[in-house]
Structures are given as structure tokens and as C-alpha cells.
Amino acid sequence: MTWWMRCLLSIIGGLIMALAFPPYDYGDLVWLGLLPLLSALWCNGERRSRKEAFALGWIFGTSWYSVSFWWIHEVGNVFEIPLWLFIVIAFVPLMTVYAVLPGLWALVAGRAFMPPSPPETIDGETIEERQHRWSEWARRDLLSSVRAALGCGALWVLVEWLRGKGTLAFTWNSPGMALYNGLAFVQWAEFVGTAALSFIPISMAVILWRAFRRTVLCFRGIGRGCRPWDFYAGVIVLFGLFAGGLALSTAHSPTRMLREKGVIPLPVLAVQINKDQLEHIREGRSPAQYRQYLNATVQSYNEIVRDTMQRATRMQDMGLTLQLPVWVVWPESALPFPFWRWEDAPGEIQPDAMSDDNLMSGEGLPLARQRVRELGGHDFVLFTGVDEILLRRSAMGNHPVGMFNSLACIAGDWTSLETVSKQHLMPFGEYIPLAQDVEWIGRIYSEITGTQVGEGIRPGKGTEPLIVPVPGLNRDIGVIPAICYEDTLGDLLRRFARPGAQVIVNASNDAWFRKSACGVQQARSAAMRCIELRRPMVRAANMGVCCAIAPNGALIHALLKADGSPHMAGYSYGVLPVDPNAGLTLYARWGDWATWVCMFIALICCLVPCLRRKQKNN
């Protein structure tokens, strides 16, 4: 097989992997996507050089990520950067960096787990001797296949773990996440986390390739196949994982949980106006935007009342309970005015004094609450994304020294405001890496933004969840805050997990990536957080997927068009099952423990051939 043919196989494998995720969402292809790369690495029994093995994996990763994350180029359109220029200065370098990890995986897999060569033909040997030699080879290949499956699967878990760390942390679209359709396999994320789920399809793909190769070679060598015991064992393990995952999914389904005694039914509402980021920038934040959210919220309540009455009439069940939402979530950047926070008194927060007083009083949130009460509902708690300006007091007045991207909780009037700030900032979007440590980078940052380093968006701190009242129930529920793409970072959200009643609340703004696959991919990743922590979620993501998600990762309700597209204005209404006796999952307690186990497995599997060669030499 020529070098160009091997490159073509790597590209094909990457494209197959990309098709396993939204917007294509052919999830079953994840079981096959690695096979072309394995053929390029292991074909003809030739050991690839280090450079070639790395290059094949790098090509595989580049083709996969370039197709899967093509939506990133939309942010260039927001800033009116020509497509070709954005691809050259941003998209290609980013994909190149991410593809290094699959390249390293291929470097190790292509050399440390090379399958043993089949027996050579010996003139004059009997049929029995030939069959014996092939049987011995098949046994050795079987053991080698198991070692390769364990080692390659464990190595890919490390790839996904590394991809989720550091400045460019990006956990989206891992092989384990492609198992989401059907909800059975992904339930094991409660124990091992999403990254470790990648072990399942990667190790199975290795077994499938090796078992097929062994069978074909045996037919060529002795005219009959051999039992693929590794494949049989893999299928049995998969069946067990599927059956167990199905039971876990059923136990944490919203229908099952809401029937259990003591589970709190929490009606929630997520609202979005579906405004493109270009519109946000051109219009600026104005009172009109705030009125849009207020009117959309009240209109949503009206529609819920109307739909409930129509359903009761249609079902001839006038005893159908009207459950109006008690929590309302608006997206990130929904408010047209910032909040002030003082450096010497961080608990002292108030709305911008320059904001419209009418919005803050009669024409604003209090009036919306009054209209909701008139519909027969309780008061509601509002969650919304806000900008907080950090001020420093001085003799010359208040001086802004920084800003926070925060999630605000408003349970009463504006004095009840509580906020928690985003901790994992978007590199190059919310901050410039190394700007504080490298002088020339900081100087360029200051020239472009007009602010000094340190005066831009700052990361938040802390791991204490918000404690939020539930109107009408006279009780509180804990909130795990997730701002923007923090709902894709399991290791961050698990630090907020506490025993008892908790809900994940996410406010995002996917309008930066406009009408692309970004919103659907982020919502898929957010559903994995629900499984990892066994907590329900409500999320509002302007132009993204506005939805309510159950603890088993299933969508209770999502604002989607008939074609599955999320790009529409409206609301998502759902009743979340909140367990007041919920404990902590294994992942919430121990985090990425499975990754460390995989690191140990990979090390052992890689060292076995070295130990054997050393023993043979002695």
C-alpha cells in the first residue's frame, strides 16, 4: 500500500468519525471510524516509522475535527473577517493543534501494538504441522489483540482527557459522546466520566479489525477460519454494558422519577429571542432588548395556560394540574445594562445607575411578575446572564478595573440579586493567553482593546452552589451554575455538586456561531453533564438549543423546528424531577479516576513487549 493510499484511508476515517456527530448524527459510525486508520497503520505487517505513524494520526484528526468543528468559522463572519483569512489565521492553526493528540495516539498504537506477522510457508511440512503452526499463531494473535484493544482504548481516553485540559480545553465530540443516541451506553458516565466512555468504541474497533484480519489470514493459510473469541467476548461485554445502561437510564428517567415519593417537580422555563450576534453588535444593548425578554416571558406563561386548558379539554380531564414555571432562565448577555461590583465590598452589587428607571420598576421585572401572578401562578425566580463591572473607589470617584461574565439570580426585587462568575474564560474571546506574563503580548492587547491588561474579563472563583428558593414550595434548591460553554466541562461542574436537591442552570449565547451546528453539539455535551452528576438541567442559549434535560440525559423538552434546527425564538417549558435525597455519583466524588486507571493500563500494555524481548534476550 502506497503512502498516498494510507493518507487517503486516514482522511476517510476522519470523515466517518465526523459524521457520527451533529449535525449529521450517524452515531453508529463511531464503531467503524477508526478502522481505516488502523488499516493504514497496520496493513501489510510493516512497522511504520515514528514520523509516518504520527502523520497518519494527525491527518485523521485534522479531517475529523475540521469537518466536525467547521462551525467555528462563523465567529469570523461576526467580526466581518474574510473567510479565507479566518481559515488561515485561526481555524487551520486551531485544528492543527487539536490533531496533534490523535497523531500521538497513532504514533504509539502504530508501533507498540503492531499485530504479529502470520507464519511463513515451509516447504515439505505436513498439513498437521502447518495447522499446528497456524493455531499457535492465532493464539498469540488473539492475546495480542486483547492487549492492543486495552492499550489503544486506554490511550484514547488519555487523548480526550488531554483535549479537555489547559487553555484550549475543548471536550466536544469525543467518541464516547457519539454513543448518546439510545442513551444506554452513555449512562456509565455517572461512574467514569464522558472521556472514559471513549474506551468502549475504540477498543471494540481494534478487536473488530484484528479479528477480521486473523480470520482472513487463516483462510488463506490453512483454508479455514478460526474462532474470533476476542470478538465474541467484546460483544458479550457490550451487551452487558447496554443492558446495565438501559436499567440506569430507566431509573433516572423523568417519568419514573416523578412517580417516586418525595421527588420535587420543578417547572422551569427557558426563553430566547434568537437574535444573531451581528444584530446584538449593531443594535447595542438597548431597553428594547430587555422588553423583548420580558414580553416573551409573559407570553410564554400565557401559552402554557392555554395549552394546559386545551389538553385538559381534549383529554376530558379537567383535573389536569396547571404547573406554571417557578424558575425562568434567560440567555447570556440578555440584560442591556451591567451591574456594579465594588472591589472593597464584593457583596455589594447594584444595577447600573444609568439604566432605564422604568425598566427597573413599573415597566420591568416587577410588572412581569405581577402579570404571572394574575395568571394564577406563583412568583418566579429569574436567572440571567449579566456583565458585572468591578469598580475601585478613589478620591476621584469610582474607577472600573475589570469585568465578570456572570449568572445572576433574582428571587425578589433587585436587592435580592446573587451572582456567580464564569471561571473558564474563552481564550482569545474573553481574554488573551499570556497577556499578563509576556510584555509584548500585553502591549498588543492594550493597543487593540484600549484597556490595560487586567482590566478585561476576569475569571470567577469558588465552588459553592447558589441556594435558590422555589416559590410556592417554601423550600430551597441548590443551583450548579454553568455560564456559556462551562456546561461542557464536567470537571468544573462536579466541584459544585453537593448531596441533596440540585439543578444545573446554564445561560449561553450561541449567537456568536449563528445558524450552525454549534448549539446542537453544545446541548449534546451538556446532556452528558446531567448523566455524570445525575442532576437535571435547564438551559437558555440564544440561537442554541433552549431545553430542559433529565438526569438520564434525555431531553424533557427542547425548542426545535420540525427539521431539528434550534434557530428560533420561543421558549422551552419542562418539569424537572429533583431528588431531595440525591447523593453524589462516583464521578462527582472522584472525578477523572478512570483516566488514571487507563494511564496505568496503557503503560502496562506498552511495556509488555519490551519485557518479553528483554526476557528472551536473557
C-alpha positions in Angstrom: 0.0 0.0 0.0 1.4 3.4 -1.0 1.9 6.4 1.2 -0.8 8.3 -0.6 -3.3 5.4 -0.2 -2.6 5.3 3.6 -3.2 9.1 3.7 -6.4 8.6 1.9 -7.5 6.0 4.4 -6.7 8.3 7.3 -8.8 11.1 5.7 -11.7 8.7 5.1 -11.6 7.5 8.7 -11.7 11.1 10.0 -14.7 11.9 7.8 -16.5 8.9 9.0 -15.9 9.9 12.6 -17.2 13.5 11.9 -20.4 12.0 10.5 -21.1 10.4 13.9 -21.8 13.8 15.5 -24.4 16.6 14.9 -25.4 17.9 12.5 -25.2 14.6 10.7 -25.6 12.5 13.9 -25.0 9.0 12.5 -23.8 7.8 15.9 -23.3 4.2 14.9 -20.4 5.2 12.6 -18.2 5.7 15.6 -17.8 1.9 15.8 -16.3 2.0 12.2 -14.5 5.3 12.0 -11.2 4.0 13.4 -10.9 1.1 11.0 -9.4 2.9 8.0 -6.7 4.5 10.3 -5.9 1.1 11.7 -5.6 -0.3 8.2 -3.2 2.5 7.3 -1.1 1.8 10.5 -1.0 -2.0 10.5 -1.5 -3.1 6.9 1.0 -5.5 5.3 2.6 -6.2 8.7 5.1 -3.4 8.2 6.0 -1.3 11.2 5.6 2.4 10.4 8.3 4.9 11.2 7.6 7.3 14.0 7.1 10.2 11.7 4.8 8.3 9.4 2.6 6.9 12.2 2.3 10.4 13.7 1.5 11.9 10.4 -1.3 9.4 9.7 -2.9 10.1 13.0 -2.5 13.8 12.5 -4.2 13.6 9.1 -7.0 11.5 10.6 -7.6 14.1 13.5 -7.4 17.1 11.1 -10.0 15.7 8.8 -12.3 14.7 11.7 -12.0 18.0 13.6 -12.1 20.2 10.5 -15.5 18.8 9.5 -16.9 18.4 13.0 -15.9 21.9 14.1 -16.4 23.8 10.9 -18.9 26.0 12.6 -16.1 27.8 14.4 -15.6 29.9 11.2 -18.9 31.6 11.9 -17.3 33.8 14.5 -15.2 35.3 11.7 -18.4 36.4 10.0 -19.5 38.2 13.1 -16.3 40.3 13.0 -16.6 40.6 9.2 -13.3 38.8 8.7 -13.0 37.3 5.2 -13.4 33.5 5.3 -10.1 32.7 3.7 -8.3 35.0 6.2 -10.0 33.5 9.2 -9.2 29.9 8.0 -5.5 30.8 7.6 -5.0 32.8 10.9 -7.4 30.9 13.2 -9.2 27.8 12.0 -6.3 25.8 10.5 -3.9 26.5 13.4 -6.5 25.5 15.9 -7.3 22.2 14.1 -3.6 21.6 13.7 -3.1 21.8 17.4 -6.0 19.6 18.3 -5.0 17.0 15.7 -1.6 16.5 17.5 -3.3 14.3 20.1 -4.6 11.7 17.6 -1.2 11.9 16.0 0.5 10.9 19.3 -2.1 8.2 19.7 -1.3 6.8 16.3 2.4 7.0 17.0 2.1 4.7 20.0 -0.6 2.5 18.6 1.1 2.0 15.3 4.3 0.8 16.9 3.6 -0.6 20.3 0.5 -2.7 19.2 1.6 -3.9 15.8 -0.1 -7.3 15.1 2.3 -10.3 14.8 3.1 -11.4 11.3 1.5 -14.7 10.1 3.6 -17.9 9.7 5.6 -18.3 6.5 5.2 -21.2 4.2 7.7 -24.0 4.9 8.4 -26.5 2.1 7.8 -30.1 2.9 5.8 -29.7 6.1 2.7 -31.8 6.6 -0.8 -30.5 6.8 -0.9 -31.2 10.6 2.3 -29.3 11.2 1.1 -26.4 9.2 -2.2 -26.3 11.0 -0.4 -26.5 14.3 1.8 -23.6 13.5 -1.2 -21.5 12.4 -3.1 -22.4 15.5 -0.2 -21.3 17.6 0.0 -18.0 15.7 -3.8 -17.5 16.0 -3.5 -18.0 19.8 -0.7 -15.4 20.0 -2.6 -13.0 17.8 -5.6 -13.4 20.0 -3.7 -12.4 23.1 -2.0 -9.6 21.2 -5.5 -8.4 20.1 -6.7 -8.2 23.7 -3.6 -6.3 24.7 -4.0 -3.9 21.7 -7.7 -3.3 22.5 -7.0 -2.5 26.1 -4.0 -0.4 25.3 -5.5 1.6 22.4 -8.8 2.2 24.2 -6.9 3.4 27.3 -4.6 5.7 25.2 -7.6 7.3 23.5 -9.1 8.1 26.9 -5.9 10.0 27.7 -6.3 11.8 24.3 -9.8 13.0 25.3 -8.6 13.9 28.8 -5.8 16.0 27.5 -8.0 17.7 25.0 -10.2 18.9 27.8 -7.3 20.4 29.8 -5.3 23.6 29.5 -6.0 26.9 27.8 -7.7 25.4 24.7 -9.9 22.9 26.7 -12.4 21.5 24.2 -14.2 18.4 25.3 -16.8 18.3 22.5 -17.5 15.3 20.2 -15.5 12.6 21.9 -16.1 9.0 20.6 -17.9 8.3 23.9 -20.3 11.1 23.2 -21.3 9.6 19.9 -22.9 6.8 21.9 -25.6 9.2 23.1 -28.3 8.0 20.7 -30.2 5.4 22.6 -29.0 6.6 26.0 -27.9 3.2 27.2 -24.0 3.2 26.9 -23.6 6.8 28.0 -25.2 6.1 31.4 -21.9 4.7 32.6 -20.5 8.3 32.5 -22.0 8.5 36.1 -19.1 6.3 37.2 -16.2 7.0 34.8 -16.9 10.4 33.2 -17.5 11.2 29.5 -13.9 11.0 28.4 -13.5 7.4 29.7 -16.5 6.3 27.6 -14.3 6.6 24.5 -12.7 3.3 25.7 -15.8 1.4 24.5 -15.9 2.2 20.8 -12.1 2.5 20.3 -11.3 -0.9 21.9 -14.1 -2.6 20.1 -12.9 -1.2 16.7 -9.4 -2.6 17.4 -10.9 -6.0 18.3 -13.1 -5.9 15.1 -10.1 -5.1 12.9 -7.8 -7.7 14.4 -10.4 -10.5 14.5 -11.3 -9.9 10.8 -7.6 -9.9 9.8 -6.9 -13.1 11.8 -9.9 -14.9 10.1 -8.9 -13.8 6.6 -5.3 -14.8 7.1 -6.3 -18.2 8.5 -8.5 -18.9 5.5 -5.6 -18.0 3.2 -3.1 -20.1 5.2 -4.9 -23.3 6.0 -8.3 -22.9 4.2 -10.4 -22.5 7.3 -11.1 -19.7 9.8 -10.6 -19.6 13.5 -12.9 -18.7 16.3 -12.7 -14.9 17.0 -13.0 -15.3 20.7 -11.9 -11.8 21.3 -14.8 -10.5 19.2 -17.3 -12.8 21.0 -16.1 -11.6 24.3 -16.3 -8.0 23.2 -19.9 -8.5 22.1 -20.8 -10.1 25.4 -19.3 -7.1 27.3 -21.1 -4.7 25.1 -24.4 -6.5 25.7 -23.8 -6.3 29.5 -23.0 -2.6 29.3 -26.1 -2.0 27.1 -28.4 -3.8 29.5 -27.0 -2.2 32.6 -27.1 1.2 30.9 -30.7 0.7 29.9 -31.6 0.0 33.5 -29.8 3.1 34.7 -31.5 5.2 32.1 -34.9 4.0 33.1 -34.2 4.6 36.8 -33.3 8.2 36.1 -35.9 9.0 33.5 -38.2 11.9 34.3 -41.4 9.8 34.0 -40.1 7.2 36.5 -38.6 9.8 38.9 -41.7 12.0 39.1 -43.7 9.0 40.2 -41.5 8.4 43.2 -42.4 9.8 46.5 -40.5 12.8 47.7 -39.2 13.8 44.2 -39.8 17.6 43.7 -41.5 18.5 40.4 -39.8 21.8 39.4 -41.5 23.6 36.5 -38.9 25.7 34.6 -39.0 28.0 31.6 -36.1 29.0 29.3 -36.7 31.9 26.9 -34.7 33.1 23.9 -35.3 35.7 21.3 -33.0 34.2 18.6 -31.1 37.3 17.8 -27.9 37.0 15.7 -24.7 38.3 17.3 -24.4 40.7 14.4 -27.7 42.2 15.4 -26.6 42.5 19.0 -23.5 44.3 18.0 -25.2 46.7 15.5 -28.1 47.5 17.8 -26.1 47.6 21.0 -27.8 46.7 24.3 -30.9 48.8 24.5 -34.1 48.8 26.7 -35.9 47.3 23.7 -34.0 44.0 24.1 -35.0 43.9 27.8 -38.6 44.4 26.9 -38.4 41.6 24.4 -37.4 39.2 27.0 -40.0 40.4 29.5 -42.8 40.2 26.9 -41.6 36.8 25.7 -41.6 35.5 29.3 -45.2 36.7 30.0 -46.3 35.4 26.5 -44.8 32.0 27.3 -46.9 31.8 30.6 -50.0 32.7 28.6 -49.3 29.9 26.1 -48.6 27.4 28.9 -52.0 28.2 30.4 -53.8 28.0 27.1 -52.1 24.7 26.1 -52.9 23.1 29.5 -56.6 24.0 29.2 -56.7 22.7 25.6 -55.0 19.5 26.7 -57.4 19.1 29.6 -60.4 19.6 27.3 -59.1 17.2 24.6 -58.3 14.5 27.3 -61.6 15.2 29.1 -59.6 15.5 32.3 -60.4 18.8 33.9 -58.4 17.8 36.9 -55.2 18.2 34.9 -52.8 20.3 37.1 -51.6 23.6 35.8 -47.9 23.8 36.7 -46.7 27.3 35.9 -42.9 27.7 35.8 -41.3 28.9 39.1 -37.8 29.4 37.6 -37.2 31.4 34.4 -33.9 31.4 32.6 -32.7 34.0 30.1 -29.5 33.6 28.0 -26.1 35.0 28.5 -25.9 38.8 27.5 -29.7 39.2 27.9 -29.7 42.3 30.0 -29.0 45.6 28.3 -27.3 47.1 31.4 -24.4 45.9 33.6 -24.2 45.6 37.3 -21.7 47.3 39.5 -19.5 45.4 42.0 -17.0 47.2 44.3 -13.5 45.8 44.8 -13.5 46.5 48.5 -17.1 45.2 49.0 -17.7 42.3 46.6 -21.1 41.5 48.2 -22.3 45.0 47.4 -23.9 44.8 43.9 -26.4 47.0 42.2 -27.7 47.7 38.6 -26.1 50.3 36.5 -27.3 53.7 37.7 -27.5 54.8 34.0 -30.1 52.1 33.2 -33.7 53.0 32.5 -35.5 53.5 35.8 -38.8 52.5 34.2 -37.4 49.1 33.2 -36.2 48.6 36.8 -39.6 49.4 38.3 -43.1 49.6 36.9 -42.4 48.6 33.3 -39.8 46.0 34.2 -39.5 42.8 36.1 -42.0 43.6 38.9 -44.7 44.2 36.3 -43.9 40.8 34.6 -44.2 39.1 38.0 -47.5 40.7 38.6 -48.9 39.5 35.3 -47.7 36.0 36.0 -49.4 36.1 39.4 -52.6 37.2 37.7 -52.5 34.0 35.6 -52.8 32.0 38.8 -49.1 31.2 39.2 -46.6 31.9 42.0 -43.9 34.5 41.7 -40.9 33.3 39.7 -37.1 33.4 40.2 -35.2 34.9 37.3 -31.8 33.6 36.1 -30.0 35.6 33.5 -26.5 36.3 32.2 -25.1 39.7 33.2 -22.0 41.7 32.9 -20.5 42.8 36.2 -18.2 45.9 36.2 -15.6 45.8 39.0 -15.1 49.3 40.5 -12.3 50.7 42.7 -13.2 53.6 45.0 -10.8 56.6 45.0 -10.9 60.2 45.8 -11.6 60.9 42.1 -14.6 58.6 42.2 -15.2 55.0 41.1 -12.8 53.6 38.5 -13.6 50.4 36.5 -10.8 47.9 36.9 -12.3 44.7 35.4 -15.4 42.8 34.4 -17.0 39.5 35.1 -19.3 37.4 32.9 -21.8 36.2 35.5 -25.0 34.3 36.1 -27.5 36.4 38.1 -30.3 35.0 40.3 -33.0 37.5 41.2 -35.5 35.9 43.6 -37.3 39.2 44.6 -36.5 42.8 43.8 -33.1 43.9 42.6 -31.7 43.9 46.1 -32.1 40.1 46.2 -29.6 39.8 43.4 -27.0 37.0 43.7 -24.3 36.3 41.2 -21.7 33.7 40.4 -19.0 34.4 37.8 -17.7 32.4 34.9 -14.5 30.6 35.8 -13.3 29.1 32.5 -13.0 32.0 30.1 -12.9 31.7 26.3 -9.3 32.1 25.1 -8.9 34.9 22.5 -12.6 35.7 23.0 -12.7 36.8 26.7 -9.0 37.0 27.4 -5.6 36.8 25.6 -3.4 33.9 26.8 -0.1 35.0 28.3 -1.0 38.7 28.0 -0.2 39.2 31.7 3.1 37.3 31.6 4.5 38.3 28.2 5.1 42.0 27.8 4.8 42.3 24.0 1.5 40.3 24.0 0.1 42.6 26.8 1.2 45.6 24.8 -0.6 44.4 21.6 -3.7 43.6 23.8 -3.8 47.1 25.2 -3.4 48.7 21.7 -6.3 46.6 20.3 -8.8 46.8 23.2 -7.9 50.2 24.6 -7.6 48.7 28.1 -4.8 47.7 30.2 -4.1 44.0 31.0 -6.2 43.1 34.0 -9.0 45.4 33.2 -10.7 43.0 30.9 -12.9 40.0 31.8 -11.7 38.2 34.9 -12.4 34.6 35.9 -14.6 33.9 38.9 -13.7 31.8 41.8 -15.3 29.4 44.3 -17.2 26.1 44.2 -20.2 26.9 46.3 -23.6 26.4 44.6 -26.3 29.0 44.7 -29.1 28.3 47.1 -32.3 29.4 45.4 -35.9 29.5 46.8 -38.7 27.7 45.0 -41.9 29.9 45.0 -44.9 28.1 46.3 -43.0 25.2 47.9 -41.4 27.1 50.8 -38.0 25.3 50.3 -34.7 25.9 48.6 -32.8 24.1 45.9 -29.1 24.2 45.1 -28.0 25.5 41.7 -24.9 24.4 39.9 -24.1 27.4 37.7 -22.8 27.0 34.1 -22.1 30.0 32.0 -21.7 29.7 28.3 -19.6 26.6 27.4 -19.0 25.7 31.0 -21.8 23.1 30.6 -19.3 21.1 28.5 -16.7 20.9 31.3 -17.5 18.1 33.7 -14.5 18.5 35.9 -15.6 22.1 36.6 -19.3 21.5 37.3 -18.7 18.4 39.6 -17.0 20.7 42.1 -20.3 22.4 42.7 -22.1 19.1 43.4 -23.5 18.5 46.9 -25.8 15.9 48.3 -29.4 16.8 48.1 -31.7 18.7 45.7 -29.7 20.4 42.9 -30.3 21.6 39.4 -27.8 22.7 36.7 -28.7 26.2 35.3 -27.0 27.2 32.1 -27.1 30.6 30.3 -25.3 30.6 26.9 -25.1 32.8 23.9 -24.6 30.6 20.8 -25.4 33.6 18.5 -21.7 34.1 18.0 -21.8 31.0 15.8 -25.1 31.9 14.2 -27.1 29.2 12.4 -24.5 26.4 12.7 -24.2 23.0 14.4 -22.6 24.7 17.5 -25.8 24.8 19.5 -26.8 21.2 19.0 -23.3 19.9 19.8 -23.1 22.0 23.0 -26.5 20.8 24.1 -25.4 17.2 23.5 -22.3 17.8 25.6 -24.5 19.5 28.3 -26.6 16.4 28.5 -23.5 14.4 29.4 -23.1 16.6 32.5 -26.6 15.6 33.6 -25.6 12.0 33.4 -22.2 12.5 35.1 -23.8 14.3 38.1 -27.3 12.8 37.9 -28.7 16.3 38.1 -31.4 17.8 35.8 -30.6 20.9 33.8 -32.4 23.9 32.3 -30.5 26.0 29.7 -31.3 29.1 27.6 -28.9 29.6 24.7 -29.8 32.4 22.4 -29.8 30.8 18.9 -28.8 27.5 20.5 -30.8 24.6 22.0 -33.1 26.1 24.6 -34.2 23.0 26.7 -34.8 21.1 29.9 -32.8 17.9 30.4 -33.4 15.0 32.7 -30.8 13.3 35.0 -30.5 10.5 32.4 -29.6 13.0 29.7 -32.9 12.8 27.8 -34.5 16.0 26.6 -37.7 16.7 28.5 -38.4 19.5 26.1 -36.4 21.4 23.6 -37.2 24.4 21.4 -36.6 23.0 18.0 -38.0 23.4 14.5 -39.6 20.5 12.6 -36.2 19.8 10.9 -34.4 19.6 14.3 -32.9 23.1 13.9 -32.7 25.1 17.2 -32.6 28.5 15.5 -35.9 30.0 16.5 -37.3 32.4 19.1 -39.6 31.0 21.7 -39.4 29.0 25.0 -38.8 25.6 26.4 -41.0 24.5 29.3 -40.4 21.4 31.3 -40.9 19.9 34.7 -37.6 18.8 36.1 -37.5 15.8 38.5 -35.4 17.0 41.5 -34.5 14.3 44.0 -34.0 15.8 47.5 -32.1 12.7 48.6 -29.8 12.6 45.7 -26.3 11.5 46.6 -23.0 12.1 44.8 -22.1 10.0 41.8 -18.7 8.3 41.6 -17.6 10.8 39.0 -18.7 13.7 41.2 -16.7 12.3 44.1 -13.5 11.1 42.4 -13.5 13.0 39.1 -11.2 11.5 36.4 -10.2 8.5 38.4 -10.9 6.3 35.4 -8.4 8.3 33.3 -5.6 7.5 35.8 -6.6 3.8 35.6 -6.4 4.0 31.8 -3.0 5.6 32.1 -1.8 2.6 34.1 -3.4 0.1 31.7 -1.8 1.9 28.7 1.6 1.8 30.4 1.4 -1.9 31.2 0.2 -2.8 27.7 3.0 -0.8 26.1 5.7 -2.3 28.4 4.7 -6.0 27.9 6.5 -6.4 24.5 9.6 -4.7 26.0 9.6 -7.1 29.0 9.2 -10.1 26.7 12.1 -9.1 24.4 14.3 -8.5 27.5 13.3 -11.9 28.9 14.0 -13.6 25.6 17.4 -11.9 25.3 18.4 -13.1 28.8 
